[in-house]
Amino acid sequence: MTDTLPDRVVDSDGFRRALAVHAAGVVVITAHSEGVPVGLTATSFSSVSLDPPLVSFYVDRSSATWPSLRGAGHFAVNVLSSDQADVAARFASKDTDRFAEPTRWRPGPLGAPLLLDVSAHLVCLPYETRDVGDHALVVGLVAEAGVGRPGRPLLYHQGRFGRFIAHP
C-alpha cells in the first residue's frame, strides 16, 4: 500500500467507462438504526470467506445513509432478483422514503429489514470496516442465510439494470 499516487493514473471518466462493461450483481443493504429502517443499493457485493462466513461491500463515505448504517449493530444483504429493478432504483435514489409503499419488507430475526421476494437474505454482524479511497469497505460475518424464490439475478451493466440469460 502506498500513501502517494503515481504520476499517471486514469481519469475518473475513463475509469467509469471501463468499469461500465463489467456486469455486477445487485443487492440492497438494510439495517435498523436508531429506530428507523435504512438501506442502500450496492453493486460491489462479494463473498470473502467460507470459514468464517464473510461477505463484503463498498459504500461511498459521502453517502447520506452510511452514518446510520455504520452505527447499526447488524445489517442484512438482500440479493435482488431480475424483476426487482424498481427496488434497486428506489434504494439508490435520494430524498425518498425507501421503505414506504410499494416497498415490501418485514423485520428480520435481529430487526434488520428484510425485503420481500428477493433471491436471498444474509443477516450479518459487522466484522471489519476500513476506509479505502473515497469508499468504506464493509465486511460482515454472516449470522443467518436464507434462500428465497429461485430465479435470475438482477445485474447492473453499462449504467442500467438488466437480466442474466444463460448460454444454452
LUMTISE-570523 format. One line per 2 residues: number of its first residue (from 1); their letters; for each residue z, y, x of N, C-alpha, C. Coordinates in Angstrom, 1 decimal, decimal comma, m for minus. Each point is the difference from the previous one (the first is absolute). Example, Ala and Ser with C-alpha at 12.3 -4.5 7.8 and 13.67 -1.06 7.14 Angstrom:
BEGIN
1) as) 7,8:m5,7:13,2:0,0:1,2:m0,9:0,0:1,2:0,9 ~ m0,7:1,1:m0,4:0,0:1,1:0,9:0,8:1,1:m0,8
// end
This chain:
BEGIN
1) mt) 0,0:m1,2:0,9:0,0:1,2:m0,9:0,0:1,2:0,9 ~ m0,7:1,0:m0,4:m0,1:1,3:0,8:0,4:1,1:m0,9
3) dt) 0,6:1,0:0,7:0,4:1,2:m0,7:m1,1:1,1:m0,1 ~ m1,0:m0,2:0,8:m1,2:0,9:0,0:m1,2:m0,7:m0,4
5) lp) m0,9:0,7:m0,6:m1,3:m0,6:m0,4:m1,0:0,2:1,1 ~ m0,9:m0,9:0,2:m1,1:0,2:1,0:m0,8:1,2:m0,4
7) dr) m0,8:0,5:0,9:m0,9:1,2:m0,2:m1,0:m0,2:m1,2 ~ m0,4:m1,3:m0,2:m1,0:m0,2:m0,9:0,5:m1,0:m1,1
9) vv) 0,1:0,5:m1,2:0,3:m0,9:m1,2:m1,0:0,4:m1,1 ~ m0,2:m0,9:m0,9:m0,9:0,2:m1,1:0,5:1,1:m0,9
11) ds) m0,8:0,8:m0,6:0,5:1,0:m0,9:0,3:m0,6:m1,4 ~ 0,8:0,6:m0,8:0,5:m0,6:m1,2:m1,1:m0,3:m1,0
13) dg) m1,1:0,8:m0,1:m1,1:m0,4:m0,9:m0,7:m1,3:0,5 ~ m0,3:m0,1:1,3:m0,6:m1,2:0,5:0,9:m1,2:m0,2
15) fr) 1,3:0,2:0,2:0,9:m1,1:m0,2:0,0:m0,5:m1,4 ~ 0,1:1,0:m1,0:0,0:m0,4:m1,4:m1,3:m0,7:m0,4
17) ra) m1,2:0,4:0,5:m1,2:m0,6:m0,3:0,0:m1,5:0,5 ~ 0,5:m0,2:1,2:0,0:m1,3:0,6:1,0:m0,9:m0,8
19) la) 1,1:0,5:m0,4:1,0:m0,8:m0,8:m0,5:m0,3:m1,4 ~ m0,9:0,8:m0,5:m0,4:m0,1:m1,4:m0,8:m1,3:m0,2
21) vh) m0,6:m0,6:1,1:m0,7:m1,2:m0,2:0,9:m1,3:0,0 ~ 1,2:0,2:0,3:1,0:m1,1:0,0:0,6:m0,1:m1,4
23) aa) m0,2:m1,2:m0,6:0,5:m0,2:m1,4:1,5:m0,4:0,2 ~ 0,9:0,6:m0,9:1,4:m0,3:0,1:0,5:m0,4:m1,4
25) gv) 1,0:m0,9:0,0:0,7:m0,3:m1,2:0,8:1,2:m0,5 ~ 0,3:0,1:m1,3:0,7:1,1:m0,6:1,3:m0,5:m0,6
27) vv) 1,1:0,7:0,4:1,3:m0,3:m0,6:0,6:1,3:m0,5 ~ 1,0:m0,1:m0,8:0,9:1,1:m0,4:1,4:m0,3:0,4
29) it) 0,6:0,8:0,8:1,3:m0,1:0,5:0,9:0,7:m1,0 ~ 1,0:m0,6:m0,5:0,9:0,6:m1,0:1,5:m0,2:0,4
31) ah) 0,8:0,9:m0,4:1,5:0,0:0,3:0,7:0,7:m1,1 ~ 1,3:m0,2:m0,1:0,9:0,8:m0,9:0,9:0,8:0,9
33) se) m0,2:1,3:0,0:0,8:0,9:0,9:0,7:1,1:m0,8 ~ 1,3:0,0:0,1:0,8:1,0:m0,7:m0,3:0,1:m1,5
35) gv) m0,1:m1,2:m0,6:m0,1:m0,1:m1,4:m1,4:0,2:m0,5 ~ m1,0:0,2:0,9:m1,4:0,3:m0,4:m0,9:m1,0:0,6
37) pv) m1,0:m0,6:m0,8:m1,0:m0,9:0,7:m1,0:0,9:0,8 ~ m0,4:m0,5:1,1:m0,9:0,7:0,9:m1,1:m1,1:0,5
39) gl) m1,2:0,5:0,3:m1,0:m0,9:0,5:m1,2:0,7:0,5 ~ m0,7:m0,7:0,8:m1,2:0,5:0,7:m1,0:m1,1:0,2
41) ta) m1,3:0,3:0,1:m1,0:m1,0:0,3:m0,2:0,0:1,5 ~ m0,2:m1,3:0,5:m0,2:m0,2:1,4:m1,1:m1,0:0,3
43) ts) m0,8:0,3:1,0:m1,1:m1,0:0,4:0,3:m0,5:1,4 ~ 1,1:0,3:0,5:0,4:m0,4:1,4:1,0:m1,2:0,0
45) fs) 0,1:m0,7:m1,1:0,9:m1,1:m0,1:m0,4:m1,2:0,8 ~ 0,9:m0,7:0,6:m0,3:m1,1:0,9:1,2:m1,0:0,1
47) sv) m0,3:m1,2:0,1:1,1:m1,0:0,4:0,3:0,2:1,5 ~ 1,3:m0,2:0,3:0,4:0,2:1,4:0,5:m1,3:0,6
49) sl) 0,8:m0,8:m0,7:0,7:m1,1:0,5:0,3:m1,0:m1,1 ~ 0,0:m1,3:0,3:0,4:m1,0:m0,9:1,5:m0,3:0,2
51) dp) 0,5:0,1:1,2:1,4:m0,3:0,3:0,6:1,0:0,9 ~ 0,7:1,0:m0,5:0,3:0,2:m1,4:m1,2:0,5:m0,8
53) pl) 0,1:0,0:m1,4:m1,2:0,4:m0,8:0,0:1,6:0,0 ~ m1,0:0,5:0,7:m0,1:1,5:0,1:m1,4:0,4:m0,4
55) vs) 0,0:1,2:m0,6:m1,3:0,7:m0,4:0,1:1,4:0,5 ~ m1,1:0,7:0,0:0,0:1,4:0,4:m1,0:0,9:m0,7
57) fy) 0,2:1,3:0,0:m1,0:0,9:m0,5:0,3:1,3:0,7 ~ m1,0:0,9:0,0:0,2:1,4:0,6:0,0:1,0:m1,2
59) vd) 0,7:1,1:0,2:0,1:1,0:m0,9:m0,1:1,4:0,7 ~ m0,8:0,9:m0,5:m0,1:1,3:0,6:1,4:0,7:m0,1
61) rs) 0,5:0,5:1,1:1,4:0,6:0,0:0,0:1,2:m0,8 ~ m1,1:0,6:m0,3:0,0:1,2:m0,8:m0,1:m0,3:m1,5
63) sa) 0,0:m1,3:m0,4:m0,1:m0,4:m1,4:1,3:0,5:m0,7 ~ m0,2:0,6:m1,2:1,1:0,4:m0,8:0,9:m1,1:m0,4
65) tw) m0,6:m1,2:m0,1:0,7:m1,2:m0,5:0,8:m0,7:1,2 ~ m0,4:0,2:1,2:0,7:m0,6:1,1:1,5:0,2:0,2
67) ps) 0,5:1,2:m0,2:1,4:0,2:0,2:0,8:m0,9:m1,0 ~ m0,4:m0,1:m1,3:0,7:m0,8:m1,0:m0,2:m1,5:0,4
69) lr) m1,2:m0,4:0,4:m0,2:m1,4:0,3:0,8:m0,4:1,2 ~ 0,1:0,9:1,0:0,7:m0,3:1,2:1,5:m0,2:m0,3
71) ga) 0,5:0,8:m0,9:1,5:m0,1:m0,3:0,4:m1,2:m0,9 ~ m1,0:m0,7:m0,5:0,3:m1,1:m0,9:0,5:m1,2:0,7
73) gh) 0,9:m0,8:m0,6:0,6:m1,2:0,6:m0,9:m1,2:0,0 ~ m1,1:0,1:m0,7:m1,0:m1,1:0,0:m1,3:0,6:m0,7
75) fa) m1,1:m0,8:0,1:m1,2:0,5:m0,6:m0,8:m1,3:m0,4 ~ m1,0:0,3:m0,8:m0,9:m1,1:m0,5:m1,4:0,3:0,4
77) vn) m0,7:m1,0:0,4:m1,4:0,0:0,3:m0,7:m0,6:m1,2 ~ m0,8:0,7:m0,7:m0,8:m0,5:m1,1:m1,4:m0,1:0,4
79) vl) m0,5:m1,3:0,1:m1,4:m0,3:0,5:m0,9:0,2:m1,3 ~ m0,9:0,9:0,1:m0,8:0,3:m1,2:m1,2:m1,0:m0,1
81) ss) m0,3:m0,2:m1,3:m1,2:m0,9:m0,3:m1,2:0,9:m0,2 ~ m1,2:m0,6:0,0:m1,2:0,8:0,0:m0,2:0,9:m1,2
83) dq) 0,7:m0,3:m1,1:m0,2:0,9:m1,2:1,1:1,1:0,0 ~ 0,7:0,3:1,0:1,0:1,0:0,0:m0,3:1,2:0,9
85) ad) m1,2:0,4:0,1:m0,4:1,2:0,7:0,6:1,2:m0,6 ~ 0,2:0,0:m1,3:0,6:1,2:m0,7:1,5:0,1:0,5
87) va) 0,7:m1,1:0,2:1,4:0,0:0,4:0,0:0,5:1,5 ~ m0,9:m0,4:0,8:0,0:0,5:1,4:m0,3:1,5:0,0
89) ar) m0,9:0,4:m0,8:m0,3:1,5:0,0:1,1:0,8:m0,5 ~ 0,7:m0,6:m1,0:1,2:0,8:m0,6:1,1:0,1:1,1
91) fa) 0,3:m1,0:0,7:1,0:0,0:1,0:m0,4:0,8:1,3 ~ m1,3:0,2:0,1:m0,5:0,8:1,1:m0,1:1,5:m0,3
93) sk) 0,1:0,3:m1,3:m0,1:1,4:m0,4:1,3:0,8:0,1 ~ m0,1:1,3:0,1:1,1:0,9:0,1:0,3:0,6:m1,4
95) dt) 1,2:0,5:m0,2:0,4:0,8:m1,2:m0,3:m0,8:m1,3 ~ 0,4:m1,3:0,0:m0,1:m0,8:m1,2:1,2:m0,9:0,0
97) dr) 0,5:m0,3:m1,2:1,0:m1,0:m0,2:m0,6:m1,4:0,1 ~ 0,1:m0,6:1,2:m0,7:m1,2:0,2:0,5:m1,2:m0,8
99) fa) 1,2:0,1:m0,5:0,6:m1,1:m0,8:0,0:0,2:m1,5 ~ m0,6:1,1:m0,4:m0,2:0,2:m1,4:m1,2:m0,8:m0,5
101) ep) m0,1:m0,1:m1,4:m1,2:m0,7:m0,5:m1,2:0,6:0,5 ~ m1,0:m0,8:0,4:m0,2:m1,4:m0,3:0,5:m1,0:1,0
103) tr) 0,8:0,5:1,0:0,5:m0,9:1,0:1,0:m1,0:m0,7 ~ m0,2:m1,3:0,3:0,9:m1,0:m0,6:0,8:m0,6:1,2
105) wr) 1,4:0,0:m0,2:0,9:m0,5:1,0:1,3:m0,4:m0,5 ~ 0,7:m0,7:0,8:1,4:m0,4:m0,4:0,9:0,0:1,3
107) pg) 1,3:0,2:m0,2:0,8:0,0:1,2:0,1:m1,4:0,6 ~ m0,1:m0,1:1,3:0,0:m1,3:0,8:1,5:m0,5:0,1
109) pl) 0,2:m1,1:0,7:1,3:m0,6:0,1:1,0:0,9:0,8 ~ m0,5:0,8:0,8:0,9:1,0:0,7:m0,1:1,4:m0,5
111) ga) m0,9:0,2:m1,0:m0,1:1,3:m0,6:m1,3:0,7:0,3 ~ m0,7:m0,4:1,0:m1,3:0,7:0,3:m1,0:m0,3:m1,1
113) pl) m0,8:1,0:m0,4:m1,0:m0,3:m1,0:m1,0:m1,0:0,4 ~ m0,3:m0,9:m0,9:m1,1:m1,0:0,2:m1,1:0,3:m1,0
115) ll) m1,1:0,3:0,5:m1,2:0,3:m0,9:m0,4:m1,3:m0,6 ~ m0,4:0,1:m1,3:m0,5:m1,2:m0,7:m1,4:m0,3:0,3
117) dv) m0,4:m1,3:m0,2:m1,4:m0,4:0,1:m0,5:0,0:1,4 ~ 0,8:0,1:1,0:m0,4:0,0:1,4:m0,2:m1,4:0,5
119) sa) m0,7:m0,2:1,2:m0,2:m1,3:0,5:1,3:m0,6:0,6 ~ 0,8:0,9:0,6:1,2:m0,5:0,6:1,0:1,2:0,2
121) hl) 1,3:m0,4:0,1:1,1:0,9:0,3:0,7:m0,5:1,2 ~ 0,4:0,9:0,9:0,9:m0,3:1,1:1,1:1,0:0,0
123) vc) 1,2:m0,5:m0,2:1,2:0,9:0,0:0,5:0,0:1,4 ~ 0,2:1,2:0,6:0,3:0,1:1,5:1,2:0,8:0,2
125) lp) 0,7:m0,4:1,1:1,1:0,8:0,5:m0,5:0,8:1,2 ~ 0,4:1,2:0,2:m0,5:0,7:1,2:0,4:m0,7:1,3
127) ye) m0,9:m0,2:0,9:0,2:m0,8:1,2:m0,1:0,9:1,3 ~ m1,0:0,8:0,0:m0,2:1,0:1,1:m1,0:1,0:m0,5
129) tr) 0,2:1,2:0,5:m0,9:1,2:m0,3:m0,1:0,7:1,3 ~ m1,3:0,3:0,4:m0,3:0,8:1,2:m1,0:1,1:m0,3
131) dv) 0,1:1,1:0,6:m1,0:1,0:m0,1:m1,1:m0,3:1,0 ~ m1,2:0,0:m0,6:m1,2:m0,3:0,9:m1,1:1,0:m0,4
133) gd) m0,2:0,9:0,9:m0,9:1,1:m0,3:0,5:0,8:m1,2 ~ m0,9:0,3:m0,9:0,4:0,8:m1,2:0,5:m0,9:m1,2
135) ha) 0,1:m1,3:0,3:0,5:m0,9:m1,0:1,3:m0,7:0,4 ~ 0,6:m0,7:m0,9:1,2:m0,8:0,2:m0,5:m1,4:m0,2
137) lv) 0,4:m0,9:0,9:m0,2:m1,5:m0,1:1,2:m0,5:m0,7 ~ m0,1:m0,6:m1,1:1,1:m0,6:m0,8:m0,1:m1,5:0,0
139) vg) 1,0:m0,7:0,6:0,0:m1,5:0,0:1,1:m0,4:m1,0 ~ m0,4:m0,9:m0,9:1,0:m0,5:m1,0:0,2:m1,5:0,2
141) lv) 1,3:m0,4:m0,2:0,4:m1,4:0,0:m0,2:m0,5:m1,5 ~ m0,8:m1,0:m0,2:m0,3:m0,5:m1,4:1,2:m0,8:m0,5
143) ae) 0,6:0,5:m1,0:1,2:m0,7:m0,6:m0,5:m0,9:m1,2 ~ m1,0:0,4:m0,7:m0,6:m0,7:m1,1:m1,5:0,2:m0,1
145) ag) m0,7:m1,1:m0,4:m1,4:0,1:m0,2:m0,4:m0,7:m1,2 ~ m0,9:0,5:m0,7:m0,5:m0,6:m1,3:m1,5:0,2:m0,1
147) vg) m0,7:m1,0:m0,4:m1,5:0,1:m0,2:m0,2:0,1:m1,5 ~ m0,8:1,0:m0,3:m0,3:0,3:m1,4:m1,3:m0,8:m0,4
149) rp) m0,8:0,7:m0,8:m1,2:m0,7:m0,4:m1,0:m0,1:1,1 ~ m0,7:m1,1:0,0:m1,0:m0,2:1,1:m1,2:1,0:m0,3
151) gr) m0,7:0,3:1,0:m1,2:0,9:m0,2:m0,5:0,5:1,3 ~ m0,9:0,9:m0,1:m0,5:0,7:1,1:0,8:1,2:0,4
153) pl) 0,1:0,3:1,3:0,7:1,1:0,5:m0,7:1,4:m0,2 ~ 0,8:1,0:m0,1:m0,6:1,4:0,0:m0,2:0,4:1,5
155) ly) m1,2:0,5:0,3:m0,3:0,4:1,3:m0,2:1,5:0,1 ~ 0,1:0,6:1,1:m0,3:1,4:0,3:m1,0:0,0:1,1
157) hq) m1,2:0,6:m0,3:m1,1:0,0:1,0:m0,9:1,2:m0,3 ~ m0,3:0,7:1,1:m0,8:1,3:0,0:0,5:1,0:m1,1
159) gr) 1,3:0,1:0,0:0,6:1,0:m0,9:0,1:m0,4:m1,5 ~ m0,3:m1,2:m0,3:0,0:m0,5:m1,4:0,7:m1,3:m0,1
161) fg) 0,5:m0,2:m1,2:0,6:m1,3:m0,4:m1,1:m0,9:m0,4 ~ 0,1:m1,3:0,3:m1,0:m1,0:m0,4:0,6:m1,4:0,0
163) rf) m0,9:m0,9:m0,3:0,4:m1,4:m0,2:m0,6:m0,9:1,1 ~ 0,7:m1,1:0,3:m0,5:m1,0:1,0:m0,8:m1,0:m0,7
165) ia) m1,2:m0,3:0,6:m0,8:m1,1:m0,6:m0,2:m1,0:1,2 ~ 0,4:m1,2:m0,2:m0,1:m1,0:1,0:m1,4:m0,5:0,2
167) hp) m0,3:m0,3:1,3:m1,3:m0,6:0,3:m0,1:m1,4:m0,7 ~ m1,2:m0,4:m0,5:m0,1:m1,3:m0,6:0,3:m1,2:1,0
// end
